[in-house]
Amino acid sequence: MSRFEDMSERRKGPETEKDLPGRAATGSGEQPRPHMIGPSGSPHGSLRSWLLVAVVIAAFVAGGIALIINAWWLFWTAAAIVVLSVPAGKLIGIMEDTVERP
């Protein structure tokens, strides 16, 4: 076996999906459905989580527009809202409102 044939053998990945590390073969080719672990019982998260996400996105966009129009008071207000969203997310438990993949 030449040196190049040996390299091509090493570069080959797993032959089938069941050979991938960390995956169990399901037999049907379908991915297993995610398990819902959030208290809301919905795979899409709770309403309060999505409201926080909407507020953060709105503040981020407003801060970007404030930079363009040179409105520093709006920029710093939006920045404060984005920063304060971290402890607010912790308080409402946004990270526990997720979907776990097996």
N, C-alpha and C positions, 0 to 999 in steps of 0.2 A: 504494500500500500504506500502510495507516495505521500508526501507531506501535504499536498493540496487536497487529496481525497480525505485525509484525516481531518483537515479543517472543515471540509464540507459536512462531514458526519457530526462534528461538534456543533455546528450552527443549526442543525435541524431541531425544530421544536417538537413538542409532543404530537404524536400522530393523530390522536382523537381527543375529544373533549374530556373523556373519562381519564385521560392521562395527565390532565392539567392538575397541578398541585392545589389542594384545598377545595376541590370540587368533587361532589359525588355524582356518579352517573345516575340519571333519572330513568333512562330506558326509553322514554318517549321523545327525547330531544327538546322538551320544553323546560324552561327555567322554572324553578320552584317559586311559588308566590311569596311575597314578603309577609312577615309576621308583624302585625300592628302592636306596638308597645306603648303608644301614647294613651293618655287617659281619655282623650276625646273619642277613641274608638274609630277614628277615620284615618285612612292612609294619607289624607291631604293636610292634616294638622288642624288645630283649633282656630276659631275665628280670632281670638285675641293674638295668636301668633302671627296670623296674616295681617292683622291691623298694625302690629309693630313693624313688620316688614314693609308695609305700605308707607308708614311714617318715615322710616329710615330712607327708603328710596326717594320720597318726596323731598326730604331734607337734603339729600345728596344732590339731587337735580337742582334744587333752589340754590344750594351753595355754588354749584357750577355756573349757573346763570348769574349769580351775584358777582362772581369773578369777572365775567364778561362785561357786565354793566357797571362794574366798579362800585358796588354797593357793599361796603365792608361790614356794616352793621348786620346785613342779611347773611353774609358769608359766615360771620362769627356765631350768629344765632343758629344757623344750620349746622355748623361744626359742633356746637354744644349739644344740639339734639342728637346728632350721630353718636357722639361720645357717651351721652347719657343713656343711649339705647342699649348699651352693653349691660349695665346693672339692671335696667328695666327688663331685658330679656332673661336675665338670671332670676329676677323676681317672679316673672310669670311662668318660668319653666319651659322656655322655648326649645331647649335642647332635649328635654324629655318627651317632646311632642314630635317624635320621629318614627320612621319606618325602618325596621331592622331586616336586613337580607340574610337568609340562612347561609 
